[in-house]
Structures are given as C-alpha cells and as structure tokens.
Amino acid sequence: MQGPAGSGQYTKLCNQVAVASTMLAVCESMALAQASGLDPTRVLESITPGAAGSWALSNLMPRALRGDFEPGFSVQHLLKDLAIALGCAQRLGLELPGLALAQRLYEELRQQGAGSKGTQVLLRRYLERGAAS
C-alpha cells in the first residue's frame, strides 16, 4: 500500500519514468562502447555487475545487442505511460526534461514503425545514427 486512492497509479508512473530514463542511459553507454571501438558485449559484461547494474542492462541489452527487439513491454505502451506521467508532472508543477527526451526519442521510433517492438529497440536508433555519422 502506497497511500490514499490513486497512489498505486503514481507508483506505476514512477516506475515507468525510471524505466524510460534507465533505457536512455543504457543505450547511450552501448552506443559509446561501439563508437569507441569497444565490443559492446564485453563492455556490458564488465559494467553489469557494478554500480551501473540494472534489470535493463542485464536483461534487455543482451537481447538488443543480438538484434532481438521483440517486446516484453512495447514502445507504444511505454509512450502511453510517458504521456500520462508528463501530464501529471505538469499538473504538479514538476519539470522532467529527461522524461520529455525519452518521450521524444520513443515517439521517433513509433513514427518509424517500431511501436510494437520492445523498449530496447531504442538501441537501434542510437547505433543507426552513429553509423550514419
């Protein structure tokens, strides 16, 4: 029990904010690994047990690095939650720029036809942009 009625919904939104922000950081770290000439899989093995360790890092990134973007939780469902969270934050007078960035990046993916893919498809966006540079 988190508190009065509605507290559970806010708790779920807090989770989704953490998920979206964590996924950004994890994908950026793997993009940096690849761009710098490192083997992202070996970097992943090195950093997962440390302070950067997270469920996304240990469960979703190995799949993403293999090109497996099938959903556990889809981009389109995450976008729905992010819109709700940003709306709630606005009503509360709270600015969440990291969440706004995550929403923008995931919206790009949805517009490119990846709405039914798993949230780890964000890695593809970073790697494709890096390869195009």
The first five atom37 places (N, CA, C, CB, O) and aatype in JSON, in Angstrom:
{
  "aatype": [12, 5, 7, 14, 0, 7, 15, 7, 5, 18, 16, 11, 10, 4, 2, 5, 19, 0, 19, 0, 15, 16, 12, 10, 0, 19, 4, 6, 15, 12, 0, 10, 0, 5, 0, 15, 7, 10, 3, 14, 16, 1, 19, 10, 6, 15, 9, 16, 14, 7, 0, 0, 7, 15, 17, 0, 10, 15, 2, 10, 12, 14, 1, 0, 10, 1, 7, 3, 13, 6, 14, 7, 13, 15, 19, 5, 8, 10, 10, 11, 3, 10, 0, 9, 0, 10, 7, 4, 0, 5, 1, 10, 7, 10, 6, 10, 14, 7, 10, 0, 10, 0, 5, 1, 10, 18, 6, 6, 10, 1, 5, 5, 7, 0, 7, 15, 11, 7, 16, 5, 19, 10, 10, 1, 1, 18, 10, 6, 1, 7, 0, 0, 15],
  "atom_mask": [
    [1, 1, 1, 1, 1],
    [1, 1, 1, 1, 1],
    [1, 1, 1, 0, 1],
    [1, 1, 1, 1, 1],
    [1, 1, 1, 1, 1],
    [1, 1, 1, 0, 1],
    [1, 1, 1, 1, 1],
    [1, 1, 1, 0, 1],
    [1, 1, 1, 1, 1],
    [1, 1, 1, 1, 1],
    [1, 1, 1, 1, 1],
    [1, 1, 1, 1, 1],
    [1, 1, 1, 1, 1],
    [1, 1, 1, 1, 1],
    [1, 1, 1, 1, 1],
    [1, 1, 1, 1, 1],
    [1, 1, 1, 1, 1],
    [1, 1, 1, 1, 1],
    [1, 1, 1, 1, 1],
    [1, 1, 1, 1, 1],
    [1, 1, 1, 1, 1],
    [1, 1, 1, 1, 1],
    [1, 1, 1, 1, 1],
    [1, 1, 1, 1, 1],
    [1, 1, 1, 1, 1],
    [1, 1, 1, 1, 1],
    [1, 1, 1, 1, 1],
    [1, 1, 1, 1, 1],
    [1, 1, 1, 1, 1],
    [1, 1, 1, 1, 1],
    [1, 1, 1, 1, 1],
    [1, 1, 1, 1, 1],
    [1, 1, 1, 1, 1],
    [1, 1, 1, 1, 1],
    [1, 1, 1, 1, 1],
    [1, 1, 1, 1, 1],
    [1, 1, 1, 0, 1],
    [1, 1, 1, 1, 1],
    [1, 1, 1, 1, 1],
    [1, 1, 1, 1, 1],
    [1, 1, 1, 1, 1],
    [1, 1, 1, 1, 1],
    [1, 1, 1, 1, 1],
    [1, 1, 1, 1, 1],
    [1, 1, 1, 1, 1],
    [1, 1, 1, 1, 1],
    [1, 1, 1, 1, 1],
    [1, 1, 1, 1, 1],
    [1, 1, 1, 1, 1],
    [1, 1, 1, 0, 1],
    [1, 1, 1, 1, 1],
    [1, 1, 1, 1, 1],
    [1, 1, 1, 0, 1],
    [1, 1, 1, 1, 1],
    [1, 1, 1, 1, 1],
    [1, 1, 1, 1, 1],
    [1, 1, 1, 1, 1],
    [1, 1, 1, 1, 1],
    [1, 1, 1, 1, 1],
    [1, 1, 1, 1, 1],
    [1, 1, 1, 1, 1],
    [1, 1, 1, 1, 1],
    [1, 1, 1, 1, 1],
    [1, 1, 1, 1, 1],
    [1, 1, 1, 1, 1],
    [1, 1, 1, 1, 1],
    [1, 1, 1, 0, 1],
    [1, 1, 1, 1, 1],
    [1, 1, 1, 1, 1],
    [1, 1, 1, 1, 1],
    [1, 1, 1, 1, 1],
    [1, 1, 1, 0, 1],
    [1, 1, 1, 1, 1],
    [1, 1, 1, 1, 1],
    [1, 1, 1, 1, 1],
    [1, 1, 1, 1, 1],
    [1, 1, 1, 1, 1],
    [1, 1, 1, 1, 1],
    [1, 1, 1, 1, 1],
    [1, 1, 1, 1, 1],
    [1, 1, 1, 1, 1],
    [1, 1, 1, 1, 1],
    [1, 1, 1, 1, 1],
    [1, 1, 1, 1, 1],
    [1, 1, 1, 1, 1],
    [1, 1, 1, 1, 1],
    [1, 1, 1, 0, 1],
    [1, 1, 1, 1, 1],
    [1, 1, 1, 1, 1],
    [1, 1, 1, 1, 1],
    [1, 1, 1, 1, 1],
    [1, 1, 1, 1, 1],
    [1, 1, 1, 0, 1],
    [1, 1, 1, 1, 1],
    [1, 1, 1, 1, 1],
    [1, 1, 1, 1, 1],
    [1, 1, 1, 1, 1],
    [1, 1, 1, 0, 1],
    [1, 1, 1, 1, 1],
    [1, 1, 1, 1, 1],
    [1, 1, 1, 1, 1],
    [1, 1, 1, 1, 1],
    [1, 1, 1, 1, 1],
    [1, 1, 1, 1, 1],
    [1, 1, 1, 1, 1],
    [1, 1, 1, 1, 1],
    [1, 1, 1, 1, 1],
    [1, 1, 1, 1, 1],
    [1, 1, 1, 1, 1],
    [1, 1, 1, 1, 1],
    [1, 1, 1, 1, 1],
    [1, 1, 1, 1, 1],
    [1, 1, 1, 0, 1],
    [1, 1, 1, 1, 1],
    [1, 1, 1, 0, 1],
    [1, 1, 1, 1, 1],
    [1, 1, 1, 1, 1],
    [1, 1, 1, 0, 1],
    [1, 1, 1, 1, 1],
    [1, 1, 1, 1, 1],
    [1, 1, 1, 1, 1],
    [1, 1, 1, 1, 1],
    [1, 1, 1, 1, 1],
    [1, 1, 1, 1, 1],
    [1, 1, 1, 1, 1],
    [1, 1, 1, 1, 1],
    [1, 1, 1, 1, 1],
    [1, 1, 1, 1, 1],
    [1, 1, 1, 1, 1],
    [1, 1, 1, 0, 1],
    [1, 1, 1, 1, 1],
    [1, 1, 1, 1, 1],
    [1, 1, 1, 1, 1]
  ],
  "atom_positions": [
    [[0.84, -1.17, 0.0], [0.0, 0.0, 0.0], [0.89, 1.24, 0.0], [-0.96, 0.0, 1.22], [1.78, 1.37, 0.85]],
    [[0.67, 2.13, -0.93], [1.46, 3.33, -1.08], [0.84, 4.56, -0.4], [1.67, 3.61, -2.54], [1.55, 5.52, -0.1]],
    [[-0.45, 4.52, -0.16], [-1.12, 5.68, 0.43], [-2.57, 5.71, 0.0], [0.0, 0.0, 0.0], [-3.17, 4.66, -0.23]],
    [[-3.15, 6.9, -0.1], [-4.57, 7.03, -0.44], [-4.85, 6.59, -1.88], [-5.03, 8.46, -0.23], [-3.93, 6.29, -2.64]],
    [[-6.11, 6.57, -2.23], [-6.54, 6.2, -3.57], [-5.76, 6.98, -4.61], [-8.06, 6.43, -3.75], [-5.58, 8.19, -4.47]],
    [[-5.29, 6.31, -5.65], [-4.51, 6.94, -6.7], [-3.01, 6.78, -6.51], [0.0, 0.0, 0.0], [-2.24, 6.99, -7.45]],
    [[-2.6, 6.41, -5.31], [-1.16, 6.28, -5.04], [-0.53, 5.15, -5.86], [-0.93, 6.02, -3.56], [0.62, 5.26, -6.28]],
    [[-1.27, 4.1, -6.07], [-0.75, 2.98, -6.87], [-0.47, 3.4, -8.31], [0.0, 0.0, 0.0], [0.52, 2.98, -8.9]],
    [[-1.35, 4.23, -8.87], [-1.14, 4.71, -10.24], [0.11, 5.59, -10.31], [-2.37, 5.49, -10.74], [0.89, 5.49, -11.26]],
    [[0.29, 6.44, -9.31], [1.51, 7.27, -9.29], [2.75, 6.4, -9.13], [1.44, 8.3, -8.16], [3.79, 6.7, -9.72]],
    [[2.65, 5.34, -8.36], [3.79, 4.44, -8.19], [4.15, 3.79, -9.52], [3.48, 3.36, -7.13], [5.33, 3.68, -9.85]],
    [[3.14, 3.36, -10.28], [3.4, 2.78, -11.6], [4.07, 3.81, -12.5], [2.09, 2.27, -12.24], [5.0, 3.48, -13.24]],
    [[3.61, 5.06, -12.46], [4.22, 6.09, -13.29], [5.67, 6.33, -12.88], [3.41, 7.39, -13.18], [6.53, 6.55, -13.74]],
    [[5.95, 6.3, -11.59], [7.34, 6.44, -11.12], [8.2, 5.33, -11.71], [7.4, 6.41, -9.58], [9.34, 5.58, -12.12]],
    [[7.68, 4.13, -11.75], [8.4, 3.0, -12.34], [8.68, 3.27, -13.81], [7.6, 1.7, -12.17], [9.8, 3.04, -14.28]],
    [[7.68, 3.74, -14.54], [7.86, 3.96, -15.97], [8.85, 5.09, -16.26], [6.51, 4.27, -16.62], [9.59, 5.03, -17.24]],
    [[8.87, 6.12, -15.4], [9.86, 7.19, -15.54], [11.26, 6.59, -15.36], [9.6, 8.33, -14.5], [12.17, 6.89, -16.13]],
    [[11.42, 5.76, -14.35], [12.72, 5.13, -14.1], [13.11, 4.21, -15.25], [12.69, 4.34, -12.78], [14.28, 4.18, -15.66]],
    [[12.16, 3.46, -15.78], [12.43, 2.56, -16.91], [12.89, 3.35, -18.12], [11.18, 1.72, -17.26], [13.91, 3.02, -18.74]],
    [[12.16, 4.4, -18.47], [12.48, 5.18, -19.67], [13.85, 5.85, -19.53], [11.41, 6.25, -19.92], [14.64, 5.83, -20.48]],
    [[14.13, 6.42, -18.39], [15.4, 7.1, -18.17], [16.57, 6.12, -18.14], [15.36, 7.9, -16.88], [17.64, 6.41, -18.68]],
    [[16.37, 4.98, -17.52], [17.4, 3.95, -17.47], [17.71, 3.44, -18.87], [16.97, 2.78, -16.57], [18.88, 3.24, -19.21]],
    [[16.68, 3.24, -19.67], [16.9, 2.73, -21.03], [17.7, 3.72, -21.86], [15.56, 2.44, -21.71], [18.55, 3.31, -22.66]],
    [[17.46, 5.01, -21.68], [18.27, 6.01, -22.38], [19.74, 5.86, -22.01], [17.78, 7.44, -22.05], [20.61, 5.81, -22.89]],
    [[20.02, 5.79, -20.73], [21.4, 5.7, -20.26], [22.07, 4.41, -20.74], [21.45, 5.77, -18.74], [23.22, 4.43, -21.18]],
    [[21.37, 3.32, -20.67], [21.94, 2.03, -21.07], [22.24, 2.02, -22.57], [20.96, 0.88, -20.72], [23.31, 1.56, -22.99]],
    [[21.32, 2.53, -23.37], [21.55, 2.57, -24.82], [22.69, 3.51, -25.17], [20.28, 3.0, -25.55], [23.5, 3.2, -26.05]],
    [[22.77, 4.65, -24.5], [23.87, 5.57, -24.76], [25.21, 4.96, -24.4], [23.66, 6.88, -23.99], [26.21, 5.17, -25.1]],
    [[25.25, 4.2, -23.32], [26.53, 3.56, -22.95], [26.95, 2.53, -23.99], [26.42, 2.9, -21.56], [28.14, 2.42, -24.29]],
    [[26.02, 1.79, -24.54], [26.36, 0.79, -25.55], [26.74, 1.46, -26.87], [25.19, -0.18, -25.77], [27.62, 0.97, -27.58]],
    [[26.09, 2.57, -27.2], [26.46, 3.32, -28.41], [27.87, 3.88, -28.27], [25.45, 4.46, -28.68], [28.64, 3.85, -29.23]],
    [[28.22, 4.39, -27.09], [29.56, 4.9, -26.86], [30.59, 3.78, -26.96], [29.65, 5.58, -25.48], [31.66, 3.96, -27.53]],
    [[30.25, 2.63, -26.4], [31.17, 1.49, -26.5], [31.46, 1.16, -27.95], [30.58, 0.25, -25.79], [32.61, 1.01, -28.34]],
    [[30.42, 1.05, -28.75], [30.61, 0.69, -30.15], [31.36, 1.78, -30.91], [29.26, 0.42, -30.82], [32.28, 1.48, -31.67]],
    [[30.97, 3.03, -30.71], [31.61, 4.14, -31.44], [33.09, 4.27, -31.1], [30.89, 5.45, -31.13], [33.89, 4.73, -31.92]],
    [[33.46, 3.88, -29.89], [34.86, 4.0, -29.48], [35.69, 2.77, -29.84], [34.95, 4.24, -27.99], [36.87, 2.69, -29.51]],
    [[35.06, 1.81, -30.53], [35.8, 0.64, -30.98], [35.8, -0.52, -30.01], [0.0, 0.0, 0.0], [36.45, -1.54, -30.25]],
    [[35.08, -0.37, -28.92], [35.0, -1.48, -27.95], [33.95, -2.48, -28.4], [34.66, -0.95, -26.54], [33.09, -2.16, -29.22]],
    [[34.01, -3.67, -27.87], [32.99, -4.69, -28.1], [31.89, -4.44, -27.08], [33.58, -6.15, -27.98], [32.1, -4.65, -25.89]],
    [[30.7, -3.98, -27.53], [29.63, -3.68, -26.58], [29.26, -4.84, -25.66], [28.42, -3.24, -27.32], [28.91, -4.63, -24.5]],
    [[29.34, -6.05, -26.17], [29.01, -7.21, -25.34], [30.0, -7.36, -24.2], [28.99, -8.49, -26.19], [29.61, -7.66, -23.07]],
    [[31.28, -7.16, -24.47], [32.28, -7.24, -23.41], [32.14, -6.09, -22.41], [33.7, -7.23, -24.01], [32.31, -6.29, -21.21]],
    [[31.81, -4.9, -22.91], [31.57, -3.77, -22.01], [30.38, -4.08, -21.12], [31.33, -2.45, -22.82], [30.41, -3.84, -19.91]],
    [[29.34, -4.6, -21.73], [28.14, -4.98, -20.97], [28.49, -5.96, -19.85], [27.08, -5.59, -21.9], [28.04, -5.8, -18.72]],
    [[29.29, -6.97, -20.17], [29.72, -7.94, -19.16], [30.53, -7.27, -18.04], [30.56, -9.04, -19.82], [30.45, -7.68, -16.88]],
    [[31.28, -6.25, -18.4], [32.12, -5.56, -17.41], [31.32, -4.65, -16.49], [33.18, -4.76, -18.1], [31.6, -4.58, -15.3]],
    [[30.34, -3.95, -17.03], [29.64, -2.94, -16.22], [28.38, -3.44, -15.53], [29.29, -1.77, -17.08], [27.91, -2.82, -14.58]],
    [[27.82, -4.54, -16.0], [26.57, -5.04, -15.4], [26.7, -5.35, -13.91], [26.11, -6.28, -16.13], [25.78, -5.02, -13.16]],
    [[27.78, -5.96, -13.44], [27.86, -6.26, -12.0], [28.15, -5.03, -11.12], [28.92, -7.3, -11.76], [28.03, -5.11, -9.9]],
    [[28.53, -3.92, -11.73], [28.93, -2.75, -10.95], [27.77, -1.81, -10.64], [0.0, 0.0, 0.0], [26.6, -2.19, -10.67]],
    [[28.14, -0.57, -10.34], [27.16, 0.44, -9.93], [26.13, 0.74, -11.01], [27.87, 1.72, -9.55], [25.03, 1.17, -10.7]],
    [[26.47, 0.51, -12.28], [25.53, 0.77, -13.38], [24.51, -0.35, -13.54], [26.29, 0.96, -14.68], [23.57, -0.23, -14.33]],
    [[24.69, -1.44, -12.82], [23.83, -2.6, -12.98], [22.36, -2.27, -12.83], [0.0, 0.0, 0.0], [21.96, -1.51, -11.94]],
    [[21.55, -2.86, -13.7], [20.1, -2.67, -13.66], [19.44, -3.85, -14.37], [19.67, -1.31, -14.31], [20.1, -4.62, -15.07]],
    [[18.17, -3.97, -14.19], [17.42, -5.02, -14.88], [17.52, -4.83, -16.39], [15.94, -5.02, -14.44], [17.69, -5.8, -17.13]],
    [[17.42, -3.59, -16.84], [17.51, -3.31, -18.28], [18.88, -3.7, -18.82], [17.23, -1.83, -18.56], [18.98, -4.28, -19.9]],
    [[19.91, -3.38, -18.08], [21.27, -3.69, -18.52], [21.49, -5.2, -18.6], [22.3, -3.07, -17.57], [22.07, -5.69, -19.58]],
    [[21.05, -5.93, -17.61], [21.32, -7.37, -17.59], [20.31, -8.21, -18.38], [21.33, -7.85, -16.17], [20.64, -9.32, -18.78]],
    [[19.11, -7.7, -18.61], [18.11, -8.5, -19.32], [17.8, -8.02, -20.73], [16.86, -8.51, -18.54], [17.65, -8.83, -21.64]],
    [[17.69, -6.72, -20.91], [17.3, -6.21, -22.23], [18.47, -5.93, -23.16], [16.5, -4.96, -22.06], [18.37, -6.17, -24.36]],
    [[19.58, -5.44, -22.63], [20.71, -5.12, -23.51], [21.33, -6.33, -24.18], [21.77, -4.4, -22.73], [21.68, -6.24, -25.35]],
    [[21.48, -7.47, -23.51], [22.0, -8.63, -24.25], [21.11, -8.98, -25.45], [22.12, -9.85, -23.32], [21.6, -9.32, -26.52]],
    [[19.81, -8.89, -25.25], [18.88, -9.15, -26.36], [19.05, -8.11, -27.46], [17.42, -9.16, -25.85], [19.14, -8.45, -28.64]],
    [[19.1, -6.84, -27.07], [19.21, -5.77, -28.05], [20.5, -5.89, -28.85], [19.15, -4.4, -27.36], [20.5, -5.69, -30.06]],
    [[21.6, -6.21, -28.19], [22.87, -6.35, -28.9], [22.85, -7.5, -29.9], [24.0, -6.56, -27.9], [23.6, -7.5, -30.87]],
    [[21.98, -8.48, -29.67], [21.8, -9.59, -30.63], [20.81, -9.22, -31.72], [21.31, -10.85, -29.91], [20.58, -10.01, -32.64]],
    [[20.21, -8.02, -31.64], [19.2, -7.61, -32.62], [17.82, -8.1, -32.3], [0.0, 0.0, 0.0], [16.94, -8.07, -33.16]],
    [[17.6, -8.55, -31.07], [16.28, -9.04, -30.63], [15.51, -7.88, -30.0], [16.42, -10.24, -29.62], [15.79, -7.47, -28.87]],
    [[14.55, -7.37, -30.75], [13.76, -6.24, -30.28], [12.3, -6.63, -30.01], [13.81, -5.12, -31.29], [11.42, -5.77, -29.96]],
    [[12.07, -7.93, -29.84], [10.71, -8.36, -29.54], [10.33, -7.86, -28.15], [10.59, -9.93, -29.62], [11.16, -7.77, -27.25]],
    [[9.06, -7.54, -27.99], [8.66, -6.85, -26.76], [8.5, -7.75, -25.55], [7.4, -6.14, -26.99], [8.0, -8.87, -25.62]],
    [[8.93, -7.2, -24.44], [8.45, -7.6, -23.14], [7.4, -6.55, -22.8], [0.0, 0.0, 0.0], [6.32, -6.85, -22.29]],
    [[7.77, -5.3, -23.09], [6.88, -4.15, -22.95], [7.14, -3.29, -24.18], [7.12, -3.35, -21.59], [8.29, -2.95, -24.47]],
    [[6.09, -2.95, -24.89], [6.26, -2.3, -26.19], [6.42, -0.78, -26.09], [5.08, -2.61, -27.05], [6.04, -0.15, -25.11]],
    [[7.01, -0.24, -27.14], [7.2, 1.21, -27.26], [5.86, 1.92, -27.16], [7.88, 1.56, -28.59], [5.75, 2.92, -26.44]],
    [[4.84, 1.43, -27.85], [3.55, 2.13, -27.84], [2.92, 2.15, -26.45], [2.58, 1.46, -28.82], [2.29, 3.14, -26.07]],
    [[3.09, 1.1, -25.68], [2.56, 1.09, -24.32], [3.37, 2.02, -23.41], [2.55, -0.34, -23.75], [2.81, 2.71, -22.55]],
    [[4.69, 2.03, -23.6], [5.51, 2.94, -22.81], [5.14, 4.39, -23.13], [7.02, 2.69, -23.09], [5.05, 5.22, -22.22]],
    [[4.93, 4.7, -24.4], [4.57, 6.07, -24.78], [3.27, 6.51, -24.11], [4.44, 6.19, -26.29], [3.15, 7.67, -23.7]],
    [[2.32, 5.62, -23.99], [1.07, 5.95, -23.31], [1.36, 6.34, -21.87], [0.07, 4.77, -23.36], [0.85, 7.35, -21.38]],
    [[2.17, 5.56, -21.2], [2.51, 5.84, -19.8], [3.33, 7.12, -19.66], [3.27, 4.66, -19.2], [3.15, 7.88, -18.71]],
    [[4.24, 7.36, -20.61], [5.06, 8.56, -20.53], [4.21, 9.81, -20.69], [6.16, 8.54, -21.59], [4.44, 10.82, -20.02]],
    [[3.23, 9.76, -21.58], [2.33, 10.9, -21.75], [1.54, 11.17, -20.47], [1.36, 10.65, -22.93], [1.37, 12.33, -20.08]],
    [[1.08, 10.13, -19.83], [0.35, 10.29, -18.56], [1.28, 10.87, -17.5], [-0.22, 8.93, -18.09], [0.89, 11.78, -16.77]],
    [[2.5, 10.34, -17.41], [3.45, 10.82, -16.41], [3.81, 12.29, -16.63], [4.72, 9.98, -16.43], [3.88, 13.07, -15.68]],
    [[4.03, 12.66, -17.89], [4.35, 14.06, -18.18], [3.16, 14.98, -17.88], [4.78, 14.22, -19.64], [3.35, 16.1, -17.41]],
    [[1.95, 14.51, -18.16], [0.76, 15.28, -17.82], [0.63, 15.47, -16.32], [0.0, 0.0, 0.0], [0.32, 16.57, -15.85]],
    [[0.86, 14.42, -15.57], [0.81, 14.51, -14.11], [1.88, 15.46, -13.58], [0.99, 13.11, -13.47], [1.62, 16.28, -12.7]],
    [[3.09, 15.34, -14.13], [4.18, 16.21, -13.7], [3.83, 17.67, -13.97], [5.49, 15.83, -14.41], [4.08, 18.54, -13.13]],
    [[3.27, 17.93, -15.12], [2.89, 19.31, -15.46], [1.85, 19.85, -14.46], [2.33, 19.38, -16.9], [1.96, 20.98, -14.0]],
    [[0.85, 19.03, -14.15], [-0.18, 19.45, -13.17], [0.43, 19.7, -11.79], [-1.29, 18.38, -13.06], [-0.06, 20.53, -11.03]],
    [[1.51, 18.97, -11.48], [2.17, 19.13, -10.19], [3.23, 20.24, -10.2], [2.8, 17.83, -9.79], [3.86, 20.51, -9.18]],
    [[3.43, 20.87, -11.37], [4.43, 21.92, -11.48], [5.85, 21.4, -11.48], [0.0, 0.0, 0.0], [6.77, 22.1, -11.07]],
    [[6.03, 20.16, -11.95], [7.33, 19.49, -11.93], [7.85, 19.34, -13.36], [7.23, 18.11, -11.24], [7.15, 18.81, -14.22]],
    [[9.05, 19.8, -13.6], [9.68, 19.66, -14.9], [10.5, 18.37, -14.91], [10.57, 20.88, -15.23], [11.32, 18.15, -14.02]],
    [[10.29, 17.53, -15.91], [11.03, 16.28, -16.06], [11.66, 16.24, -17.46], [10.09, 15.04, -15.85], [11.15, 15.56, -18.35]],
    [[12.77, 16.97, -17.66], [13.36, 17.05, -19.0], [13.89, 15.71, -19.53], [14.48, 18.04, -18.99], [13.83, 15.47, -20.74]],
    [[14.39, 14.86, -18.66], [14.84, 13.55, -19.11], [13.69, 12.71, -19.64], [0.0, 0.0, 0.0], [13.83, 12.01, -20.65]],
    [[12.57, 12.79, -18.98], [11.4, 12.05, -19.42], [10.88, 12.62, -20.74], [10.3, 12.1, -18.35], [10.44, 11.86, -21.61]],
    [[10.92, 13.93, -20.88], [10.49, 14.55, -22.14], [11.38, 14.09, -23.29], [10.51, 16.08, -22.02], [10.89, 13.84, -24.39]],
    [[12.67, 13.98, -23.04], [13.59, 13.49, -24.06], [13.27, 12.04, -24.41], [15.05, 13.62, -23.59], [13.23, 11.68, -25.58]],
    [[13.05, 11.22, -23.41], [12.71, 9.82, -23.67], [11.44, 9.73, -24.5], [12.52, 9.04, -22.34], [11.37, 8.94, -25.44]],
    [[10.45, 10.53, -24.17], [9.2, 10.52, -24.94], [9.48, 10.89, -26.4], [8.17, 11.49, -24.32], [8.95, 10.25, -27.31]],
    [[10.29, 11.9, -26.62], [10.59, 12.33, -27.99], [11.3, 11.23, -28.77], [11.46, 13.6, -27.97], [10.97, 10.97, -29.93]],
    [[12.28, 10.57, -28.15], [13.03, 9.52, -28.84], [12.16, 8.31, -29.13], [14.23, 9.11, -28.02], [12.22, 7.73, -30.22]],
    [[11.34, 7.92, -28.16], [10.44, 6.79, -28.39], [9.36, 7.13, -29.41], [9.8, 6.35, -27.08], [8.92, 6.26, -30.16]],
    [[8.94, 8.38, -29.45], [7.96, 8.79, -30.46], [8.57, 8.69, -31.86], [7.47, 10.22, -30.19], [7.88, 8.3, -32.8]],
    [[9.83, 9.05, -32.0], [10.53, 8.88, -33.29], [10.46, 7.42, -33.73], [12.01, 9.34, -33.19], [10.17, 7.12, -34.89]],
    [[10.73, 6.53, -32.79], [10.7, 5.09, -33.1], [9.3, 4.65, -33.52], [11.16, 4.26, -31.89], [9.13, 3.9, -34.48]],
    [[8.29, 5.13, -32.8], [6.91, 4.77, -33.15], [6.58, 5.25, -34.56], [5.92, 5.37, -32.14], [5.97, 4.51, -35.33]],
    [[6.99, 6.46, -34.89], [6.71, 7.01, -36.22], [7.45, 6.25, -37.31], [7.1, 8.47, -36.27], [7.03, 6.27, -38.47]],
    [[8.53, 5.58, -36.96], [9.29, 4.78, -37.92], [8.77, 3.34, -37.99], [10.77, 4.78, -37.55], [9.37, 2.5, -38.66]],
    [[7.67, 3.06, -37.32], [7.07, 1.74, -37.39], [7.5, 0.76, -36.31], [0.0, 0.0, 0.0], [7.21, -0.43, -36.42]],
    [[8.19, 1.24, -35.28], [8.69, 0.34, -34.23], [7.82, 0.36, -32.97], [10.11, 0.71, -33.87], [8.28, -0.04, -31.9]],
    [[6.58, 0.82, -33.08], [5.72, 0.92, -31.91], [5.43, -0.41, -31.23], [0.0, 0.0, 0.0], [5.2, -0.45, -30.02]],
    [[5.44, -1.49, -31.99], [5.15, -2.8, -31.39], [6.41, -3.51, -30.91], [4.43, -3.68, -32.39], [6.33, -4.61, -30.36]],
    [[7.57, -2.91, -31.11], [8.82, -3.5, -30.65], [9.02, -3.24, -29.17], [10.02, -2.94, -31.46], [8.34, -2.39, -28.58]],
    [[9.95, -3.97, -28.57], [10.26, -3.78, -27.16], [11.02, -2.49, -26.93], [0.0, 0.0, 0.0], [11.61, -1.93, -27.85]],
    [[10.99, -2.02, -25.71], [11.61, -0.74, -25.38], [13.11, -0.73, -25.68], [11.39, -0.42, -23.93], [13.69, 0.34, -25.87]],
    [[13.73, -1.89, -25.73], [15.16, -1.98, -26.04], [15.48, -1.62, -27.49], [15.67, -3.37, -25.75], [16.65, -1.49, -27.85]],
    [[14.46, -1.45, -28.33], [14.68, -1.04, -29.71], [15.32, 0.35, -29.78], [13.36, -1.05, -30.5], [15.84, 0.75, -30.82]],
    [[15.28, 1.07, -28.69], [15.95, 2.37, -28.63], [17.42, 2.24, -28.99], [15.8, 2.99, -27.23], [17.99, 3.17, -29.57]],
    [[18.05, 1.13, -28.68], [19.45, 0.93, -29.02], [19.66, 1.04, -30.52], [19.95, -0.43, -28.52], [20.64, 1.62, -30.97]],
    [[18.75, 0.49, -31.29], [18.86, 0.53, -32.75], [18.94, 1.98, -33.23], [17.65, -0.19, -33.4], [19.7, 2.3, -34.14]],
    [[18.15, 2.85, -32.63], [18.15, 4.26, -33.0], [19.53, 4.87, -32.79], [17.09, 5.03, -32.2], [20.04, 5.59, -33.65]],
    [[20.14, 4.6, -31.65], [21.46, 5.15, -31.36], [22.52, 4.58, -32.3], [21.85, 4.86, -29.91], [23.36, 5.32, -32.81]],
    [[22.48, 3.29, -32.54], [23.51, 2.66, -33.39], [23.37, 3.08, -34.85], [23.43, 1.14, -33.28], [24.37, 3.26, -35.54]],
    [[22.14, 3.22, -35.31], [21.94, 3.65, -36.7], [22.38, 5.09, -36.88], [20.46, 3.49, -37.11], [22.97, 5.43, -37.9]],
    [[22.09, 5.94, -35.92], [22.52, 7.34, -36.01], [24.03, 7.44, -35.95], [21.89, 8.18, -34.88], [24.63, 8.26, -36.65]],
    [[24.65, 6.61, -35.11], [26.12, 6.62, -35.0], [26.78, 6.15, -36.27], [0.0, 0.0, 0.0], [27.8, 6.69, -36.69]],
    [[26.2, 5.12, -36.9], [26.77, 4.56, -38.12], [26.62, 5.54, -39.28], [26.1, 3.23, -38.46], [27.43, 5.52, -40.2]],
    [[25.6, 6.39, -39.23], [25.35, 7.34, -40.32], [26.28, 8.55, -40.23], [23.9, 7.8, -40.3], [26.42, 9.3, -41.19]],
    [[26.9, 8.74, -39.07], [27.76, 9.93, -38.89], [29.06, 9.79, -39.61], [28.02, 10.18, -37.42], [29.9, 10.7, -39.56]]
  ]
}
